[in-house]
Amino acid sequence: MKNIAIIPARGGSKRIPRKNIRDFLGKPIIAYSIETALESGLFDEVMVSTDDFEIAEISEKYRAKVPFLRSEETADDYATTVNVLLEVLKTYQKQGKKFEYGCCIYPTAPLLKPSIIKSGYKKLMSESFSTVFPVVEFSYPILRSLKLSGNDKVEMNWPEHQESRSQDLPKAYHDAGQFYWFNVEEFLKEEELFGKNSGALILPNTSVQDIDTEEDWKLAEMKAKLSE
C-alpha cells in the first residue's frame, strides 16, 4: 500500500512570523514533523507543500521532498487544509503517481511521536474509517463555560447547568491539531477531513499544544522538555 505524508507549510504566518521554520529547542519546528514522519516508516513519500523557497530549502535539508511549489490560490490566508491536500494529490496524479492513504501532518507539531502516527494508521486500517485524527479532552466541562458581556458582566453559556456537578456532565473533546490520516480515494470524492465516518485517537493533554501565540510556544517547549 502506498502512503504519502503531506506537511502543509506556507510562508505567510501572521500571529507568529515565520512560525513554520522558527527555532524550537535547537532546530526549525518543521523538522520535528518531517523526522516523525520518516521515523514512523509508514510512508513511501514525505513531502512539504509550501510557497516559500526558504521553507523548501530547510525541508529538503531534513530529507523531505518538495517536488513542486504551492500555487498562489492555496497560499493565501483563506485557503483551507483541504484545498492544499487536493492540489497536492491532483498534481501527483498528473505526474502519474497515486497513493492509497495519506496523512496530513502539521508543521508545528513538535510533540507528535512516530508511535502516535502509527496508532492513527492502525485505527484507520482496522476500523475502516475514512479519516482518523487525534483529539484531546477539554480540561473543564464546556457546559459550565462562561461568557462576558461588553462591561465584563459574567453569564453562563448554558445556564441550565449552573448547578450541575462537573463529574455529572459529559466529556467534550477538541481537535489536537497535529495530523489527519485519510483514505485518498474517499477524500478526493468527499473533499473533507471530518465527516460522517471519522474516527478519533484520544491523546493526553501533555502530548498536545496548539501554537498560535508566544505563550503557546513557551508551553510547547515546556511540554517537549518534560517528555524527553
Backbone as JSON, one array per atom type, in Angstrom:
{
  "sequence": "MKNIAIIPARGGSKRIPRKNIRDFLGKPIIAYSIETALESGLFDEVMVSTDDFEIAEISEKYRAKVPFLRSEETADDYATTVNVLLEVLKTYQKQGKKFEYGCCIYPTAPLLKPSIIKSGYKKLMSESFSTVFPVVEFSYPILRSLKLSGNDKVEMNWPEHQESRSQDLPKAYHDAGQFYWFNVEEFLKEEELFGKNSGALILPNTSVQDIDTEEDWKLAEMKAKLSE",
  "N": [[0.85, -1.19, 0.0], [0.58, 2.19, -0.87], [1.64, 5.02, 0.76], [1.41, 8.48, 1.62], [2.89, 11.27, 3.22], [1.88, 14.49, 3.87], [2.97, 17.65, 4.46], [1.78, 20.67, 5.21], [2.98, 23.89, 4.72], [2.98, 27.0, 4.55], [4.49, 30.2, 3.66], [3.53, 32.59, 4.76], [2.71, 33.79, 7.9], [0.77, 35.14, 10.29], [0.32, 35.62, 13.11], [2.53, 34.52, 14.49], [5.34, 35.36, 13.14], [7.03, 33.72, 10.45], [6.64, 31.23, 11.52], [6.66, 28.47, 10.88], [9.3, 27.71, 10.45], [10.69, 28.59, 12.57], [13.07, 28.52, 15.25], [12.96, 25.8, 17.43], [13.79, 24.66, 20.34], [16.4, 24.16, 19.37], [16.25, 23.4, 16.65], [14.61, 23.96, 13.43], [11.1, 24.21, 13.71], [9.5, 22.77, 11.94], [11.08, 20.64, 11.31], [10.67, 18.65, 13.2], [8.19, 17.49, 12.55], [8.77, 16.45, 10.03], [10.83, 14.61, 10.64], [9.45, 12.89, 12.39], [7.56, 11.76, 10.65], [9.27, 10.4, 8.85], [10.62, 8.65, 10.59], [8.57, 7.01, 11.39], [8.28, 5.11, 9.46], [6.21, 4.55, 7.74], [5.67, 5.71, 5.33], [5.81, 6.09, 1.78], [6.42, 8.4, 0.58], [7.43, 11.5, 1.8], [6.46, 14.66, 1.9], [6.65, 18.27, 1.57], [4.38, 20.86, 1.31], [4.65, 23.96, 0.11], [4.92, 27.53, -0.44], [7.17, 28.87, -0.24], [10.57, 29.58, -0.64], [12.64, 29.4, 1.26], [11.54, 27.8, 3.26], [11.22, 25.5, 1.75], [13.9, 24.85, 1.21], [14.92, 24.32, 3.79], [13.26, 22.19, 4.49], [14.04, 20.21, 2.67], [16.6, 19.85, 3.53], [16.17, 18.41, 5.84], [15.38, 16.05, 4.8], [12.87, 15.84, 3.58], [10.7, 15.83, 0.71], [10.26, 18.28, -1.84], [8.65, 18.52, -4.38], [7.26, 20.29, -5.97], [6.09, 23.69, -5.96], [3.64, 25.39, -3.98], [0.57, 26.74, -5.25], [-0.56, 30.16, -5.89], [-3.22, 30.4, -5.18], [-3.61, 28.54, -3.14], [-2.04, 29.48, -1.18], [-2.8, 31.69, 0.18], [-4.45, 33.59, 2.85], [-6.94, 32.46, 3.08], [-7.13, 29.94, 2.11], [-7.85, 26.54, 2.67], [-6.9, 23.6, 4.61], [-7.89, 21.38, 3.28], [-8.06, 22.35, 0.64], [-5.34, 22.59, 0.06], [-4.41, 19.91, 0.26], [-5.9, 18.67, -1.75], [-4.86, 19.93, -4.01], [-2.19, 19.04, -3.92], [-2.45, 16.18, -4.15], [-3.76, 15.93, -6.63], [-1.88, 17.08, -8.32], [0.21, 15.27, -8.11], [-1.1, 13.09, -9.27], [-1.28, 13.93, -11.91], [1.33, 13.64, -12.56], [1.49, 10.99, -12.73], [1.52, 9.58, -10.35], [0.04, 7.83, -7.76], [-1.59, 7.46, -4.61], [-2.65, 5.39, -1.87], [-3.28, 5.86, 0.82], [-3.17, 8.75, 2.89], [-1.5, 11.15, 4.99], [-1.94, 14.07, 6.58], [0.26, 16.09, 8.08], [0.78, 18.53, 10.43], [3.02, 21.36, 10.4], [3.77, 22.47, 12.79], [3.95, 20.72, 15.07], [5.54, 19.69, 17.33], [5.41, 17.92, 19.46], [4.46, 15.57, 18.58], [4.77, 12.07, 18.1], [6.36, 9.21, 16.49], [5.06, 6.84, 17.28], [2.46, 7.65, 17.83], [1.55, 8.44, 15.32], [1.61, 5.92, 14.11], [-0.34, 4.62, 15.64], [-2.63, 6.0, 14.86], [-2.75, 5.28, 12.16], [-3.13, 2.52, 12.37], [-5.66, 2.48, 13.51], [-7.18, 3.64, 11.48], [-6.95, 1.68, 9.49], [-7.83, -0.75, 10.72], [-10.4, -0.24, 11.63], [-11.84, 0.73, 9.57], [-12.31, 3.48, 9.03], [-12.89, 6.6, 7.31], [-11.38, 8.84, 7.76], [-8.98, 9.62, 10.3], [-8.16, 11.29, 13.27], [-6.26, 12.94, 15.9], [-7.58, 13.71, 19.15], [-8.18, 15.75, 22.06], [-9.18, 15.9, 25.45], [-11.26, 18.47, 26.77], [-10.16, 20.46, 29.44], [-11.95, 21.34, 31.32], [-15.44, 21.09, 31.99], [-17.31, 21.97, 29.2], [-19.96, 22.68, 29.21], [-20.31, 24.15, 31.44], [-19.18, 26.52, 30.87], [-18.29, 30.05, 30.59], [-19.41, 33.34, 29.55], [-18.6, 36.71, 28.64], [-20.04, 39.92, 28.81], [-20.02, 43.2, 27.2], [-19.29, 44.95, 29.29], [-17.88, 43.34, 30.99], [-19.58, 41.75, 32.45], [-20.55, 38.69, 33.87], [-21.88, 35.73, 32.43], [-23.49, 32.55, 32.03], [-22.89, 30.23, 29.4], [-24.52, 28.04, 29.09], [-26.94, 28.24, 31.05], [-28.65, 26.41, 32.27], [-27.08, 24.51, 33.36], [-25.92, 25.49, 35.61], [-26.02, 24.59, 38.23], [-25.15, 22.06, 37.98], [-23.1, 19.24, 38.68], [-19.64, 18.92, 37.99], [-18.63, 16.35, 37.47], [-20.85, 15.03, 36.6], [-21.41, 15.8, 34.07], [-21.15, 15.35, 30.48], [-18.11, 14.31, 28.85], [-16.07, 16.4, 26.78], [-14.39, 16.99, 23.68], [-11.61, 18.28, 21.72], [-10.12, 18.98, 18.52], [-6.8, 17.95, 18.18], [-5.03, 19.12, 16.48], [-2.79, 18.1, 15.08], [-2.46, 15.98, 13.13], [-4.01, 14.35, 10.24], [-5.11, 11.32, 9.22], [-6.09, 9.73, 6.19], [-8.18, 8.06, 3.8], [-7.27, 8.08, 0.55], [-8.76, 7.86, -1.89], [-11.43, 8.12, -0.98], [-11.23, 10.63, 0.2], [-10.7, 12.32, -1.99], [-13.12, 12.11, -3.22], [-15.08, 12.98, -1.33], [-13.99, 15.31, -0.28], [-13.35, 16.24, 2.34], [-12.12, 16.35, 5.72], [-13.18, 15.81, 8.12], [-15.81, 14.0, 8.63], [-18.8, 11.97, 8.29], [-17.77, 9.5, 8.77], [-15.53, 9.57, 10.47], [-12.84, 8.87, 12.68], [-11.59, 8.98, 16.08], [-8.54, 9.52, 17.82], [-7.6, 9.41, 21.02], [-5.67, 11.61, 22.89], [-3.39, 12.44, 25.58], [-3.33, 15.54, 27.42], [-0.74, 16.39, 27.83], [0.61, 15.69, 25.57], [-0.07, 17.39, 23.61], [-0.25, 20.6, 22.09], [-1.55, 23.5, 20.97], [-0.23, 25.98, 18.84], [-0.3, 29.2, 18.64], [0.32, 31.61, 19.75], [2.86, 33.54, 21.52], [2.9, 32.68, 24.14], [1.77, 30.13, 23.86], [3.85, 28.95, 22.46], [5.93, 28.86, 24.35], [4.76, 27.14, 26.22], [4.62, 24.81, 24.72], [7.33, 24.24, 24.4], [8.0, 23.73, 27.06], [6.47, 21.4, 27.55], [7.65, 19.7, 25.7], [10.22, 19.43, 26.76], [9.63, 18.14, 29.14], [8.86, 15.69, 28.2], [11.13, 14.46, 27.38]],
  "CA": [[0.0, 0.0, 0.0], [1.4, 3.39, -0.99], [1.23, 6.08, 1.68], [2.1, 9.75, 1.5], [2.76, 12.28, 4.28], [1.85, 15.84, 3.31], [3.16, 18.65, 5.51], [1.46, 21.99, 4.63], [3.76, 24.92, 5.42], [3.13, 28.2, 3.73], [5.41, 31.19, 4.21], [2.86, 33.68, 5.5], [2.15, 33.48, 9.23], [0.51, 36.48, 10.83], [0.42, 35.75, 14.57], [3.93, 34.27, 14.82], [6.04, 35.45, 11.85], [7.93, 32.63, 10.04], [6.42, 30.21, 12.55], [6.92, 27.1, 10.45], [10.73, 27.39, 10.46], [11.29, 29.2, 13.75], [13.83, 27.58, 16.07], [12.26, 25.19, 18.56], [14.74, 23.84, 21.1], [17.6, 23.8, 18.64], [16.11, 23.18, 15.21], [13.35, 24.5, 12.93], [9.98, 23.42, 14.25], [9.01, 21.85, 10.9], [11.95, 19.45, 11.29], [10.1, 17.6, 14.06], [7.15, 16.8, 11.79], [9.44, 15.67, 8.98], [11.53, 13.48, 11.26], [8.45, 11.96, 12.9], [7.02, 11.03, 9.5], [10.3, 9.49, 8.34], [10.92, 7.63, 11.6], [7.44, 6.08, 11.52], [8.47, 4.05, 8.48], [4.93, 4.24, 7.11], [5.42, 6.49, 4.11], [6.62, 5.98, 0.57], [6.82, 9.76, 0.23], [7.2, 12.54, 2.81], [6.63, 15.91, 1.15], [6.21, 19.53, 2.16], [3.69, 21.75, 0.39], [4.96, 25.33, 0.51], [5.12, 28.54, -1.47], [8.3, 29.64, 0.27], [11.84, 28.93, -1.01], [13.42, 29.1, 2.44], [10.92, 26.63, 3.88], [11.54, 24.37, 0.88], [15.3, 24.5, 1.4], [15.06, 23.69, 5.11], [12.56, 20.9, 4.45], [14.89, 19.26, 1.94], [17.75, 19.57, 4.4], [15.76, 17.38, 6.79], [15.07, 14.88, 3.98], [11.54, 15.82, 2.97], [10.7, 16.2, -0.7], [9.46, 19.43, -2.26], [8.68, 18.32, -5.83], [6.65, 21.45, -6.64], [5.67, 24.73, -5.03], [2.21, 25.63, -3.86], [0.04, 27.83, -6.08], [-0.99, 31.37, -5.18], [-4.57, 30.18, -4.67], [-3.59, 27.76, -1.9], [-1.04, 30.06, -0.28], [-3.3, 32.91, 0.84], [-5.0, 33.43, 4.2], [-8.26, 31.86, 3.06], [-7.04, 28.56, 1.64], [-8.02, 25.56, 3.75], [-6.07, 22.41, 4.51], [-8.46, 20.54, 2.23], [-7.62, 22.93, -0.63], [-3.92, 22.26, -0.13], [-4.28, 18.48, 0.03], [-6.44, 18.38, -3.08], [-3.88, 20.4, -5.0], [-1.03, 18.14, -3.88], [-2.79, 14.86, -4.67], [-4.08, 16.04, -8.06], [-0.62, 17.34, -9.02], [0.89, 13.97, -8.18], [-1.8, 12.26, -10.24], [-0.88, 14.39, -13.24], [2.68, 13.11, -12.77], [1.39, 9.54, -12.8], [1.74, 9.0, -9.03], [-1.17, 7.72, -6.97], [-1.39, 6.92, -3.26], [-3.86, 4.81, -1.3], [-3.57, 6.52, 2.08], [-2.38, 9.95, 3.13], [-1.52, 11.72, 6.33], [-1.59, 15.48, 6.63], [0.92, 16.37, 9.36], [1.02, 19.97, 10.5], [4.44, 21.67, 10.61], [4.02, 22.95, 14.16], [3.51, 19.64, 15.97], [6.79, 19.11, 17.84], [5.15, 16.9, 20.49], [4.0, 14.36, 17.91], [5.74, 10.98, 18.1], [6.06, 8.17, 15.5], [4.12, 5.87, 17.83], [1.11, 8.19, 17.7], [1.23, 8.32, 13.9], [1.34, 4.51, 13.88], [-1.63, 4.29, 16.26], [-3.66, 6.56, 14.0], [-2.82, 4.45, 10.95], [-3.73, 1.24, 12.76], [-7.1, 2.71, 13.72], [-7.75, 3.87, 10.15], [-6.99, 0.43, 8.75], [-8.55, -1.82, 11.4], [-11.8, 0.1, 11.91], [-12.45, 1.16, 8.29], [-12.7, 4.88, 9.0], [-12.44, 7.38, 6.15], [-10.33, 9.69, 8.31], [-8.69, 9.48, 11.73], [-7.32, 12.38, 13.76], [-6.16, 12.94, 17.36], [-8.36, 14.67, 19.91], [-7.81, 15.87, 23.46], [-10.33, 16.28, 26.27], [-11.25, 19.78, 27.4], [-9.78, 20.3, 30.85], [-13.07, 21.72, 32.18], [-16.69, 20.84, 31.26], [-17.69, 23.14, 28.4], [-21.35, 23.05, 29.51], [-20.27, 25.13, 32.52], [-18.35, 27.64, 30.41], [-18.82, 31.39, 30.83], [-19.22, 34.37, 28.54], [-18.56, 38.06, 29.21], [-20.63, 40.99, 28.0], [-19.1, 44.31, 26.96], [-18.82, 45.55, 30.54], [-17.31, 42.23, 31.78], [-20.59, 41.04, 33.23], [-20.41, 37.25, 33.64], [-23.06, 34.92, 32.22], [-23.19, 31.19, 31.6], [-23.33, 29.88, 28.06], [-25.63, 27.12, 29.28], [-27.36, 28.49, 32.44], [-29.36, 25.26, 32.84], [-26.1, 23.65, 34.03], [-25.25, 26.26, 36.66], [-25.95, 23.79, 39.46], [-24.72, 20.69, 37.67], [-21.77, 18.86, 39.14], [-18.74, 18.69, 36.85], [-18.49, 14.92, 37.19], [-22.08, 14.51, 36.02], [-21.54, 16.3, 32.7], [-20.42, 14.53, 29.5], [-16.81, 14.81, 28.42], [-16.03, 17.03, 25.45], [-13.04, 16.92, 23.12], [-11.34, 19.15, 20.58], [-9.09, 18.53, 17.59], [-5.46, 18.21, 18.7], [-4.31, 19.95, 15.52], [-1.49, 17.51, 14.76], [-2.46, 15.27, 11.85], [-5.22, 13.68, 9.76], [-4.97, 10.19, 8.32], [-7.27, 9.64, 5.34], [-8.24, 7.22, 2.61], [-7.13, 9.06, -0.54], [-9.88, 7.77, -2.82], [-12.62, 8.69, -0.35], [-11.01, 12.06, 0.4], [-10.88, 13.01, -3.27], [-14.55, 12.1, -3.53], [-15.86, 13.74, -0.36], [-13.3, 16.58, -0.06], [-13.48, 16.65, 3.73], [-11.28, 15.61, 6.66], [-14.02, 15.48, 9.27], [-17.11, 13.68, 8.08], [-19.66, 11.03, 9.0], [-17.03, 8.28, 9.08], [-14.23, 9.96, 11.04], [-12.53, 8.27, 13.97], [-10.75, 9.79, 16.97], [-7.47, 8.93, 18.62], [-7.57, 10.27, 22.19], [-4.33, 11.86, 23.4], [-3.34, 13.21, 26.84], [-3.03, 16.97, 27.24], [0.71, 16.59, 27.84], [1.14, 15.39, 24.24], [-0.72, 18.29, 22.66], [-0.2, 22.04, 22.35], [-1.8, 24.38, 19.83], [0.77, 27.04, 18.9], [-0.75, 30.4, 17.92], [0.83, 32.8, 20.43], [4.15, 33.34, 22.17], [2.64, 31.88, 25.34], [1.62, 28.76, 23.38], [5.18, 28.47, 22.09], [6.64, 28.54, 25.58], [4.15, 25.95, 26.81], [5.03, 23.67, 23.89], [8.71, 23.94, 24.74], [7.98, 23.11, 28.39], [5.96, 20.04, 27.41], [8.66, 18.92, 24.98], [11.31, 19.14, 27.71], [9.13, 17.17, 30.12], [8.7, 14.38, 27.56], [12.43, 13.93, 26.98]],
  "C": [[0.88, 1.24, 0.0], [0.82, 4.51, -0.12], [2.05, 7.34, 1.44], [1.85, 10.62, 2.73], [2.87, 13.65, 3.62], [1.93, 16.84, 4.46], [2.91, 20.03, 4.9], [2.14, 23.11, 5.41], [3.96, 26.14, 4.54], [4.03, 29.22, 4.42], [4.77, 32.26, 5.06], [2.27, 33.2, 6.8], [2.0, 34.79, 9.97], [0.79, 36.59, 12.33], [1.84, 35.5, 15.07], [4.69, 34.25, 13.5], [7.04, 34.31, 11.65], [7.83, 31.44, 11.01], [6.89, 28.83, 12.11], [8.4, 26.71, 10.45], [11.44, 28.07, 11.63], [11.99, 28.13, 14.61], [13.02, 27.12, 17.27], [13.24, 24.23, 19.23], [15.87, 23.29, 20.22], [17.48, 23.5, 17.16], [14.76, 23.73, 14.73], [12.18, 23.6, 13.32], [9.44, 22.43, 13.22], [9.82, 20.57, 10.86], [11.37, 18.31, 12.12], [9.03, 16.8, 13.31], [7.75, 15.92, 10.71], [10.09, 14.43, 9.57], [10.56, 12.44, 11.81], [7.87, 11.11, 11.78], [8.02, 10.0, 8.99], [10.55, 8.34, 9.31], [9.78, 6.62, 11.77], [7.58, 4.9, 10.57], [7.22, 3.69, 7.7], [4.77, 4.82, 5.71], [6.39, 6.2, 2.97], [7.13, 7.35, 0.14], [6.46, 10.68, 1.4], [7.5, 13.86, 2.12], [6.11, 17.11, 1.91], [5.58, 20.37, 1.06], [3.9, 23.19, 0.87], [5.05, 26.25, -0.7], [6.41, 29.3, -1.23], [9.62, 28.9, 0.01], [12.68, 28.56, 0.22], [12.87, 27.87, 3.16], [11.25, 25.38, 3.06], [12.98, 23.9, 1.1], [15.52, 23.79, 2.73], [14.41, 22.32, 5.13], [13.41, 19.84, 3.76], [16.13, 18.9, 2.75], [17.43, 18.45, 5.39], [15.13, 16.17, 6.09], [13.61, 14.74, 3.57], [11.69, 16.19, 1.5], [9.83, 17.43, -0.92], [9.44, 19.41, -3.79], [8.07, 19.46, -6.64], [6.22, 22.43, -5.57], [4.16, 24.91, -5.06], [1.77, 26.79, -4.74], [-0.36, 29.03, -5.24], [-2.35, 31.15, -4.53], [-4.57, 29.43, -3.35], [-2.56, 28.29, -0.91], [-1.54, 31.31, 0.44], [-3.95, 32.57, 2.18], [-6.31, 32.65, 4.24], [-8.26, 30.41, 2.57], [-7.12, 27.61, 2.84], [-7.03, 24.4, 3.57], [-6.58, 21.5, 3.4], [-8.03, 21.04, 0.86], [-6.19, 22.52, -0.95], [-3.75, 20.79, -0.48], [-4.79, 18.08, -1.35], [-5.46, 18.78, -4.16], [-2.69, 19.44, -5.08], [-1.36, 16.8, -4.54], [-3.08, 14.9, -6.17], [-2.83, 16.34, -8.89], [0.18, 16.06, -9.16], [0.23, 13.07, -9.22], [-1.44, 12.64, -11.67], [0.52, 13.88, -13.6], [2.68, 11.58, -12.82], [1.61, 8.83, -11.47], [0.43, 9.0, -8.24], [-0.85, 7.05, -5.64], [-2.73, 6.41, -2.72], [-4.28, 5.51, -0.01], [-2.64, 7.71, 2.27], [-2.49, 10.38, 4.58], [-1.06, 13.16, 6.23], [-1.02, 15.75, 8.02], [1.25, 17.85, 9.41], [2.47, 20.27, 10.89], [4.78, 22.15, 12.01], [3.45, 21.94, 15.16], [4.73, 18.95, 16.57], [6.6, 18.04, 18.9], [4.7, 15.57, 19.88], [5.12, 13.31, 17.83], [5.37, 9.95, 17.01], [5.03, 7.15, 15.99], [2.67, 6.34, 17.71], [0.65, 8.12, 16.25], [0.85, 6.87, 13.57], [-0.02, 4.1, 14.46], [-2.8, 4.81, 15.41], [-3.86, 5.73, 12.74], [-3.48, 3.11, 11.24], [-5.24, 1.38, 12.92], [-7.81, 2.9, 12.38], [-7.96, 2.54, 9.42], [-7.9, -0.62, 9.41], [-10.03, -1.54, 11.59], [-12.5, 0.73, 10.72], [-13.01, 2.58, 8.33], [-12.23, 5.52, 7.69], [-11.29, 8.3, 6.55], [-10.17, 9.39, 9.8], [-7.8, 10.64, 12.15], [-7.32, 12.39, 15.29], [-7.02, 14.03, 17.99], [-7.86, 14.68, 21.35], [-9.02, 16.38, 24.24], [-10.17, 17.71, 26.79], [-10.98, 19.6, 28.89], [-10.9, 20.67, 31.82], [-14.35, 21.52, 31.38], [-17.17, 22.08, 30.5], [-19.12, 23.58, 28.68], [-21.43, 23.99, 30.71], [-19.38, 26.32, 32.16], [-19.08, 28.98, 30.55], [-18.62, 32.29, 29.61], [-19.28, 35.73, 29.22], [-19.22, 39.04, 28.26], [-19.62, 42.13, 27.88], [-18.54, 44.95, 28.21], [-18.3, 44.5, 31.52], [-18.3, 41.6, 32.74], [-20.53, 39.55, 32.86], [-21.77, 36.58, 33.48], [-22.62, 33.52, 31.81], [-23.66, 30.98, 30.16], [-24.53, 28.95, 28.12], [-26.1, 27.24, 30.73], [-28.09, 27.31, 33.08], [-28.39, 24.32, 33.57], [-25.35, 24.38, 35.15], [-25.07, 25.45, 37.94], [-25.48, 22.36, 39.21], [-23.32, 20.43, 38.21], [-20.9, 18.52, 37.93], [-18.68, 17.22, 36.47], [-19.74, 14.29, 36.57], [-22.26, 14.92, 34.55], [-20.7, 15.45, 31.73], [-19.07, 15.16, 29.15], [-16.92, 15.43, 27.03], [-14.58, 17.08, 24.98], [-12.87, 17.96, 22.02], [-10.19, 18.58, 19.77], [-7.71, 18.9, 18.15], [-4.61, 19.03, 17.73], [-2.94, 19.43, 15.15], [-1.47, 16.82, 13.4], [-3.85, 14.74, 11.52], [-4.78, 12.53, 8.85], [-6.23, 10.13, 7.46], [-7.07, 8.64, 4.21], [-8.26, 8.16, 1.41], [-8.32, 9.03, -1.48], [-11.13, 8.41, -2.24], [-12.46, 10.19, -0.13], [-11.22, 12.84, -0.89], [-12.35, 13.09, -3.67], [-15.33, 13.05, -2.63], [-15.29, 15.15, -0.1], [-13.53, 17.13, 1.35], [-12.61, 15.77, 4.61], [-12.04, 15.2, 7.92], [-15.43, 15.25, 8.75], [-17.85, 12.66, 8.92], [-18.91, 9.76, 9.41], [-15.61, 8.6, 9.57], [-14.05, 9.33, 12.42], [-11.56, 9.12, 14.76], [-9.72, 8.94, 17.68], [-7.27, 9.86, 19.81], [-6.15, 10.37, 22.74], [-4.39, 12.61, 24.73], [-2.94, 14.65, 26.55], [-1.54, 17.24, 27.2], [1.35, 16.34, 26.48], [0.65, 16.35, 23.18], [-0.51, 19.75, 23.07], [-0.43, 22.8, 21.05], [-0.85, 25.57, 19.94], [0.33, 28.21, 18.02], [-0.21, 31.69, 18.53], [2.19, 32.49, 21.04], [4.0, 32.5, 23.43], [2.5, 30.4, 24.96], [2.99, 28.15, 23.09], [5.98, 28.04, 23.33], [6.09, 27.28, 26.25], [4.56, 24.69, 26.05], [6.46, 23.26, 24.22], [8.8, 23.25, 26.11], [7.53, 21.66, 28.31], [6.98, 19.15, 26.71], [9.81, 18.52, 25.9], [10.89, 18.08, 28.71], [9.04, 15.76, 29.53], [10.02, 13.75, 27.17], [12.85, 12.76, 27.87]]
}
